[in-house]
């Protein structure tokens, strides 16, 4: 165990480091020294994968911006990652701009959410955005239009926070034409695969149902939970249970070796 890992076991060290976030982005990503450590993790490792594949720019996405705190933190983390890894990162947030729509039926978990939840002050938010782009409207319309953008950098990380089954399933259109519009593996964060004690999440409703149906409909593309993520992290964090990866087994770069040459014969190559 490194000296830093030993140090991080001491009380208050993590909180102190959060207040004074010095050090490399790699180290801070590993130890979760970001306000949204799950966003930093997804953005960092998608950018790292892109670098190993020789891709110079990627896109990271948040579905369900609401008040904008997540998008602002994704913007900040991406700027730091871009500077350290040398991979450009375009940050995009999707939202209706007017809060959640009506639920379609029980699959949207109306016992938890409903129309008008999580409204946005988009004018205030836009003033705080420096590099991130905010796209407002129904994802049924905005995602296809976005994918048609000329020169779009491949998608590497997606945070899904749309709450509803129906909205999440529609947002999966981001993976259409994945051979050219996405990295071979896309890190994904699903905020609502778990909820409060009254939510009672299961695979027949909500995001879990959307994931299951996507996998059933796609033989060579799968959205899978990032199994045993805890084993590569210095400590357990709640968000680790919400990390998934979109796999496109037919992507021309899926099987390409991405472990650094100098680290291929060590127990922990990264």
C-alpha contacts under 8 A as a table, 3 or more apart, distances in Angstrom:
res1	aa1	res2	aa2	distance
1	X	5	X	6.20
1	X	6	X	6.75
2	X	5	X	5.23
2	X	6	X	6.39
3	X	6	X	5.08
3	X	7	X	6.06
4	X	7	X	4.91
4	X	8	X	6.12
5	X	8	X	5.14
5	X	9	X	6.72
5	X	234	X	7.22
6	X	9	X	5.41
6	X	10	X	7.44
7	X	10	X	5.67
7	X	13	X	7.30
8	X	11	X	7.77
8	X	13	X	5.76
8	X	14	X	6.29
9	X	13	X	7.61
10	X	13	X	5.96
11	X	14	X	7.62
12	X	15	X	5.24
12	X	16	X	6.09
13	X	16	X	5.07
13	X	17	X	6.11
14	X	17	X	5.17
14	X	18	X	6.21
14	X	33	X	7.47
15	X	18	X	5.02
15	X	19	X	6.46
16	X	19	X	5.17
16	X	20	X	6.39
17	X	20	X	4.94
17	X	21	X	5.36
17	X	22	X	7.33
17	X	33	X	6.85
18	X	21	X	5.30
18	X	33	X	5.44
18	X	34	X	6.89
18	X	35	X	7.94
21	X	28	X	7.59
21	X	33	X	6.65
21	X	34	X	7.94
23	X	27	X	6.76
23	X	28	X	6.87
24	X	27	X	5.31
24	X	28	X	6.30
24	X	84	X	7.88
25	X	28	X	5.05
25	X	29	X	5.86
25	X	80	X	6.85
25	X	81	X	6.39
25	X	84	X	6.92
26	X	29	X	5.19
26	X	30	X	6.22
26	X	44	X	7.86
27	X	30	X	5.11
27	X	31	X	6.25
28	X	31	X	5.16
28	X	32	X	5.71
28	X	33	X	4.72
28	X	34	X	7.07
29	X	32	X	5.09
29	X	33	X	6.22
29	X	34	X	7.20
29	X	37	X	6.80
29	X	40	X	6.21
29	X	41	X	5.79
29	X	44	X	7.46
30	X	33	X	7.88
30	X	41	X	7.68
30	X	233	X	6.64
30	X	234	X	7.39
31	X	233	X	7.47
31	X	234	X	6.56
31	X	235	X	7.94
32	X	37	X	4.96
32	X	38	X	7.93
33	X	37	X	6.59
34	X	37	X	4.83
34	X	40	X	6.86
34	X	77	X	7.70
35	X	73	X	7.06
36	X	39	X	5.45
36	X	40	X	6.48
36	X	70	X	7.17
36	X	73	X	6.45
36	X	74	X	7.64
37	X	40	X	5.04
37	X	41	X	5.98
38	X	41	X	5.01
38	X	42	X	6.19
38	X	189	X	7.35
38	X	239	X	6.29
38	X	240	X	7.62
38	X	243	X	7.99
39	X	42	X	5.24
39	X	43	X	6.04
39	X	73	X	7.74
39	X	74	X	5.95
39	X	77	X	7.67
39	X	159	X	7.48
39	X	189	X	7.82
40	X	43	X	5.21
40	X	44	X	5.80
40	X	74	X	6.86
40	X	77	X	5.60
40	X	78	X	7.28
41	X	44	X	5.24
41	X	45	X	6.19
42	X	45	X	5.56
42	X	46	X	6.06
42	X	157	X	5.67
42	X	158	X	7.88
42	X	187	X	5.53
42	X	188	X	7.00
42	X	189	X	7.72
43	X	46	X	5.30
43	X	47	X	6.09
43	X	60	X	6.69
43	X	74	X	7.89
43	X	77	X	7.72
43	X	78	X	6.50
43	X	81	X	7.67
43	X	156	X	7.28
43	X	157	X	5.81
43	X	187	X	7.96
44	X	47	X	5.21
44	X	48	X	6.08
44	X	78	X	7.62
44	X	81	X	6.09
45	X	48	X	4.77
45	X	49	X	6.00
45	X	187	X	7.87
46	X	49	X	5.07
46	X	50	X	6.20
46	X	156	X	4.98
46	X	157	X	6.14
46	X	186	X	6.86
46	X	187	X	6.61
47	X	50	X	4.99
47	X	51	X	6.20
47	X	57	X	7.94
47	X	58	X	6.88
47	X	81	X	7.74
47	X	82	X	7.88
47	X	85	X	7.42
47	X	87	X	6.16
47	X	89	X	7.62
47	X	156	X	7.12
48	X	51	X	5.08
48	X	52	X	6.36
48	X	85	X	7.10
48	X	87	X	7.97
49	X	52	X	5.15
49	X	53	X	6.32
49	X	258	X	7.03
50	X	53	X	5.03
50	X	54	X	6.15
50	X	55	X	4.87
50	X	56	X	6.94
50	X	57	X	7.51
50	X	58	X	7.27
50	X	87	X	7.50
50	X	156	X	7.93
50	X	183	X	7.35
51	X	54	X	5.04
51	X	55	X	5.60
51	X	56	X	6.62
51	X	85	X	7.62
51	X	87	X	6.50
52	X	55	X	7.59
52	X	258	X	5.50
52	X	259	X	7.84
52	X	260	X	7.83
53	X	253	X	7.76
53	X	256	X	7.88
53	X	258	X	6.98
55	X	58	X	7.57
55	X	87	X	7.62
56	X	86	X	7.70
56	X	87	X	5.11
56	X	88	X	6.16
57	X	87	X	5.37
57	X	88	X	4.28
57	X	89	X	5.71
57	X	90	X	7.58
57	X	153	X	5.74
57	X	154	X	7.43
58	X	87	X	7.42
58	X	88	X	6.26
58	X	89	X	5.08
58	X	90	X	6.24
58	X	153	X	4.73
58	X	154	X	5.03
58	X	155	X	5.75
58	X	156	X	6.06
59	X	89	X	5.61
59	X	90	X	4.62
59	X	91	X	5.95
59	X	92	X	7.35
59	X	152	X	7.80
59	X	153	X	5.53
59	X	154	X	5.73
59	X	155	X	4.51
59	X	156	X	5.90
59	X	157	X	7.17
60	X	89	X	6.89
60	X	90	X	6.18
60	X	91	X	5.07
60	X	92	X	6.34
60	X	155	X	5.89
60	X	156	X	5.78
60	X	157	X	4.76
60	X	158	X	5.87
61	X	91	X	5.97
61	X	92	X	4.88
61	X	93	X	5.70
61	X	94	X	7.68
61	X	155	X	7.61
61	X	157	X	6.25
61	X	158	X	4.68
61	X	159	X	6.17
62	X	65	X	6.56
62	X	70	X	7.84
62	X	71	X	6.63
62	X	92	X	6.42
62	X	93	X	4.73
62	X	94	X	6.27
62	X	158	X	5.79
62	X	159	X	4.65
62	X	160	X	6.22
62	X	161	X	7.36
63	X	93	X	5.97
63	X	94	X	4.88
63	X	95	X	6.41
63	X	158	X	7.51
63	X	159	X	6.05
63	X	160	X	5.00
63	X	161	X	5.55
63	X	162	X	6.05
63	X	171	X	7.61
64	X	93	X	7.29
64	X	94	X	5.94
64	X	95	X	5.08
64	X	160	X	6.84
64	X	161	X	4.88
64	X	162	X	4.83
65	X	68	X	5.13
65	X	69	X	7.69
65	X	70	X	6.79
65	X	71	X	6.34
65	X	93	X	6.14
65	X	94	X	6.37
65	X	95	X	5.61
65	X	120	X	7.94
65	X	161	X	7.66
66	X	95	X	7.04
66	X	97	X	7.59
66	X	99	X	7.23
66	X	118	X	5.18
66	X	119	X	5.92
66	X	120	X	5.19
67	X	118	X	7.09
67	X	119	X	7.14
67	X	120	X	5.26
67	X	121	X	6.91
67	X	125	X	7.52
68	X	71	X	5.21
68	X	72	X	6.10
68	X	120	X	7.75
68	X	125	X	6.38
69	X	72	X	5.24
69	X	73	X	6.23
70	X	73	X	5.12
70	X	74	X	6.07
71	X	74	X	4.97
71	X	75	X	6.04
71	X	92	X	7.93
71	X	93	X	6.45
71	X	132	X	7.65
72	X	75	X	5.00
72	X	76	X	6.25
72	X	128	X	7.67
72	X	129	X	6.83
72	X	132	X	7.87
73	X	76	X	5.03
73	X	77	X	6.05
74	X	77	X	5.20
74	X	78	X	5.89
74	X	91	X	7.30
75	X	78	X	5.21
75	X	79	X	6.27
75	X	91	X	6.18
75	X	129	X	7.88
75	X	131	X	6.93
75	X	132	X	5.89
76	X	79	X	5.28
76	X	80	X	6.56
77	X	80	X	5.23
77	X	81	X	6.16
78	X	81	X	4.99
78	X	82	X	5.86
78	X	89	X	6.22
78	X	91	X	7.56
79	X	82	X	5.14
79	X	83	X	6.31
79	X	89	X	7.43
80	X	83	X	5.22
80	X	84	X	6.40
81	X	84	X	5.19
81	X	85	X	5.95
81	X	86	X	7.82
81	X	87	X	7.84
82	X	85	X	5.48
82	X	86	X	5.26
82	X	87	X	5.18
82	X	88	X	5.41
82	X	89	X	6.23
83	X	86	X	5.58
83	X	87	X	7.67
90	X	131	X	7.58
90	X	132	X	6.80
90	X	153	X	7.59
91	X	131	X	7.10
91	X	132	X	4.63
91	X	133	X	6.21
92	X	132	X	5.61
92	X	133	X	4.75
92	X	134	X	5.91
92	X	135	X	7.29
93	X	132	X	7.44
93	X	133	X	6.21
93	X	134	X	4.84
93	X	135	X	6.02
94	X	134	X	6.17
94	X	135	X	4.95
94	X	136	X	5.97
94	X	137	X	7.63
94	X	139	X	7.25
94	X	142	X	7.95
95	X	134	X	7.77
95	X	135	X	6.51
95	X	136	X	5.09
95	X	137	X	6.21
95	X	138	X	7.38
95	X	139	X	7.57
96	X	99	X	6.27
96	X	100	X	7.24
96	X	136	X	5.08
96	X	137	X	4.36
96	X	138	X	5.62
96	X	139	X	7.70
97	X	119	X	6.59
97	X	120	X	5.52
97	X	121	X	7.67
97	X	122	X	6.56
97	X	136	X	5.57
97	X	137	X	6.73
98	X	116	X	6.85
98	X	118	X	7.97
98	X	119	X	5.18
98	X	120	X	6.22
99	X	115	X	6.94
99	X	116	X	4.49
99	X	117	X	5.15
99	X	118	X	4.93
99	X	119	X	3.94
99	X	120	X	6.62
100	X	114	X	6.63
100	X	115	X	4.98
100	X	116	X	4.93
100	X	117	X	5.24
100	X	118	X	6.60
100	X	119	X	7.38
101	X	114	X	7.14
101	X	115	X	4.70
101	X	116	X	6.45
102	X	114	X	6.12
102	X	115	X	4.67
103	X	106	X	7.75
103	X	108	X	5.47
103	X	109	X	7.57
103	X	110	X	6.22
103	X	114	X	6.36
103	X	115	X	7.09
103	X	164	X	7.25
103	X	166	X	7.95
104	X	107	X	7.41
104	X	108	X	6.37
104	X	166	X	7.17
105	X	108	X	5.86
105	X	109	X	7.54
105	X	110	X	7.32
106	X	109	X	5.28
106	X	110	X	6.22
106	X	205	X	7.41
107	X	110	X	7.94
107	X	164	X	7.57
107	X	165	X	5.98
107	X	166	X	7.67
107	X	204	X	7.24
107	X	205	X	4.47
107	X	206	X	5.71
107	X	209	X	7.99
108	X	113	X	7.96
108	X	163	X	7.58
108	X	164	X	4.51
108	X	165	X	4.95
108	X	166	X	6.46
108	X	205	X	6.64
108	X	206	X	5.53
109	X	112	X	5.72
109	X	113	X	6.47
109	X	164	X	6.85
109	X	165	X	7.90
109	X	199	X	7.86
109	X	205	X	6.90
109	X	206	X	6.44
110	X	113	X	5.01
110	X	114	X	5.70
111	X	114	X	7.96
111	X	199	X	7.57
112	X	198	X	7.78
112	X	199	X	6.36
113	X	117	X	6.82
113	X	163	X	7.75
114	X	117	X	6.04
116	X	119	X	6.29
121	X	124	X	5.55
121	X	125	X	6.31
122	X	125	X	4.92
122	X	126	X	5.97
123	X	126	X	5.25
123	X	127	X	6.59
124	X	127	X	5.44
124	X	128	X	6.97
125	X	128	X	5.28
125	X	129	X	6.58
126	X	129	X	5.19
126	X	134	X	7.41
127	X	130	X	7.87
129	X	132	X	5.72
129	X	133	X	7.45
135	X	142	X	7.24
136	X	142	X	7.49
137	X	141	X	7.20
137	X	142	X	6.23
138	X	141	X	5.57
138	X	142	X	6.10
139	X	142	X	4.78
139	X	143	X	5.31
139	X	167	X	7.40
139	X	170	X	6.71
139	X	171	X	6.08
140	X	143	X	6.32
140	X	144	X	7.29
140	X	170	X	6.06
140	X	171	X	7.30
141	X	144	X	6.00
141	X	145	X	6.51
142	X	145	X	5.17
142	X	146	X	5.99
143	X	146	X	4.99
143	X	147	X	6.17
143	X	171	X	7.05
143	X	173	X	6.74
143	X	174	X	6.34
144	X	147	X	5.13
144	X	148	X	6.36
144	X	173	X	7.28
144	X	174	X	7.74
145	X	148	X	5.20
145	X	149	X	6.82
146	X	149	X	5.33
147	X	152	X	7.17
147	X	174	X	7.29
147	X	181	X	7.41
148	X	152	X	7.88
149	X	152	X	5.65
152	X	181	X	7.36
153	X	181	X	7.15
154	X	180	X	6.98
154	X	181	X	4.67
154	X	182	X	4.36
154	X	183	X	5.85
155	X	158	X	7.63
155	X	181	X	6.21
155	X	182	X	4.39
155	X	183	X	6.03
155	X	186	X	7.02
156	X	182	X	6.26
156	X	183	X	5.54
156	X	185	X	7.32
156	X	186	X	4.80
156	X	187	X	6.39
157	X	186	X	5.38
157	X	187	X	4.75
157	X	188	X	5.71
158	X	186	X	7.29
158	X	187	X	6.46
158	X	188	X	4.83
158	X	189	X	6.42
159	X	188	X	5.63
159	X	189	X	4.59
159	X	190	X	6.18
159	X	191	X	7.55
160	X	168	X	7.08
160	X	188	X	7.28
160	X	189	X	5.95
160	X	190	X	4.93
160	X	191	X	6.28
161	X	190	X	6.37
161	X	191	X	5.30
161	X	192	X	6.64
162	X	167	X	6.14
162	X	168	X	5.97
163	X	167	X	7.55
163	X	168	X	7.25
163	X	191	X	7.69
163	X	192	X	5.80
163	X	206	X	6.94
163	X	207	X	7.05
164	X	167	X	5.37
164	X	168	X	6.12
164	X	206	X	5.54
164	X	207	X	6.78
165	X	168	X	5.26
165	X	169	X	6.08
165	X	205	X	6.52
165	X	206	X	4.03
165	X	207	X	5.13
165	X	208	X	7.88
165	X	209	X	6.76
165	X	210	X	5.69
166	X	169	X	5.25
166	X	170	X	6.30
166	X	206	X	7.80
166	X	210	X	7.53
167	X	170	X	5.14
167	X	171	X	6.13
168	X	171	X	4.95
168	X	172	X	6.45
168	X	207	X	6.35
168	X	210	X	6.49
169	X	172	X	5.32
169	X	173	X	7.76
169	X	207	X	7.79
169	X	210	X	5.11
169	X	211	X	7.61
169	X	214	X	7.65
170	X	173	X	5.94
171	X	174	X	6.03
172	X	175	X	5.75
172	X	176	X	7.64
172	X	214	X	8.00
173	X	176	X	5.17
175	X	178	X	5.09
175	X	181	X	7.46
175	X	182	X	6.89
176	X	181	X	7.68
177	X	180	X	6.06
177	X	181	X	5.96
177	X	182	X	7.84
178	X	181	X	4.97
178	X	182	X	4.86
178	X	183	X	7.46
178	X	184	X	7.70
178	X	248	X	7.01
178	X	251	X	7.33
179	X	182	X	6.36
179	X	183	X	7.70
179	X	184	X	7.35
179	X	248	X	7.51
179	X	250	X	7.33
179	X	251	X	4.94
179	X	252	X	6.99
180	X	183	X	7.84
182	X	185	X	7.70
182	X	186	X	7.04
183	X	186	X	5.91
184	X	247	X	6.26
184	X	248	X	5.45
184	X	249	X	7.37
184	X	251	X	5.47
184	X	252	X	7.77
184	X	253	X	6.13
184	X	254	X	4.98
185	X	245	X	6.35
185	X	246	X	5.51
185	X	247	X	4.83
185	X	248	X	6.49
185	X	254	X	7.33
186	X	245	X	5.45
186	X	246	X	4.95
186	X	247	X	6.78
187	X	243	X	7.34
187	X	244	X	6.19
187	X	245	X	4.59
187	X	246	X	6.48
188	X	243	X	5.80
188	X	244	X	4.93
188	X	245	X	5.32
188	X	246	X	6.91
189	X	242	X	5.75
189	X	243	X	4.70
189	X	244	X	6.05
190	X	193	X	6.05
190	X	207	X	7.40
190	X	242	X	5.37
190	X	243	X	6.49
190	X	244	X	7.35
191	X	194	X	7.14
191	X	242	X	6.45
192	X	195	X	6.12
192	X	206	X	7.58
192	X	207	X	6.38
193	X	201	X	6.64
193	X	206	X	7.43
193	X	207	X	5.81
193	X	208	X	5.95
193	X	242	X	6.63
194	X	199	X	7.75
194	X	201	X	5.97
194	X	242	X	7.86
195	X	198	X	7.66
195	X	199	X	5.31
195	X	200	X	7.15
195	X	201	X	6.72
196	X	199	X	5.27
196	X	200	X	7.53
197	X	200	X	6.46
201	X	205	X	7.02
201	X	206	X	7.38
201	X	208	X	7.93
202	X	205	X	6.02
202	X	206	X	7.72
202	X	208	X	6.57
202	X	209	X	7.68
203	X	206	X	7.51
203	X	207	X	7.93
203	X	208	X	4.70
203	X	209	X	4.82
203	X	212	X	7.09
204	X	208	X	6.96
204	X	209	X	4.94
205	X	208	X	6.36
205	X	209	X	4.95
205	X	210	X	7.72
206	X	209	X	5.51
206	X	210	X	6.55
207	X	210	X	4.98
207	X	211	X	6.17
208	X	211	X	5.12
208	X	212	X	6.16
209	X	212	X	5.02
209	X	213	X	6.12
210	X	213	X	5.28
210	X	214	X	6.15
211	X	214	X	5.13
211	X	215	X	6.28
211	X	223	X	6.44
212	X	215	X	5.23
212	X	216	X	6.22
213	X	216	X	4.99
213	X	217	X	6.14
214	X	217	X	5.19
214	X	218	X	6.24
214	X	222	X	7.32
214	X	223	X	7.55
215	X	218	X	5.27
215	X	219	X	7.09
215	X	221	X	6.95
215	X	222	X	5.15
215	X	223	X	6.48
216	X	219	X	7.09
218	X	221	X	5.29
218	X	222	X	6.78
219	X	222	X	7.50
220	X	248	X	6.30
220	X	249	X	5.52
220	X	250	X	6.51
221	X	246	X	7.21
221	X	247	X	5.50
221	X	248	X	4.57
221	X	249	X	6.10
221	X	250	X	7.78
222	X	246	X	5.72
222	X	247	X	5.20
222	X	248	X	6.78
223	X	244	X	6.56
223	X	245	X	5.57
223	X	246	X	4.31
223	X	247	X	6.20
224	X	244	X	5.34
224	X	245	X	5.42
224	X	246	X	6.45
224	X	247	X	7.60
225	X	242	X	7.56
225	X	243	X	6.16
225	X	244	X	4.09
225	X	245	X	6.31
226	X	229	X	5.96
226	X	241	X	7.98
226	X	243	X	5.65
226	X	244	X	4.76
226	X	245	X	6.17
228	X	231	X	5.63
228	X	232	X	7.80
229	X	232	X	5.72
229	X	233	X	6.83
229	X	240	X	6.36
230	X	233	X	5.10
230	X	234	X	7.70
230	X	235	X	7.05
230	X	236	X	6.01
230	X	240	X	6.73
231	X	234	X	7.83
233	X	236	X	7.09
236	X	240	X	7.38
237	X	240	X	5.75
238	X	241	X	6.19
238	X	242	X	7.76
239	X	242	X	5.21
239	X	243	X	6.81
240	X	243	X	5.58
248	X	251	X	5.42
248	X	254	X	7.03
249	X	254	X	6.06
250	X	254	X	6.97
251	X	254	X	5.18
252	X	255	X	7.66
253	X	256	X	5.28
259	X	263	X	6.92
259	X	264	X	6.28
259	X	269	X	7.15
259	X	270	X	7.79
260	X	263	X	5.43
260	X	264	X	6.43
260	X	269	X	7.68
261	X	264	X	5.58
262	X	265	X	7.67
263	X	266	X	5.70
263	X	268	X	7.98
263	X	269	X	4.69
263	X	270	X	7.03
264	X	269	X	5.90
265	X	269	X	7.20
266	X	269	X	5.29
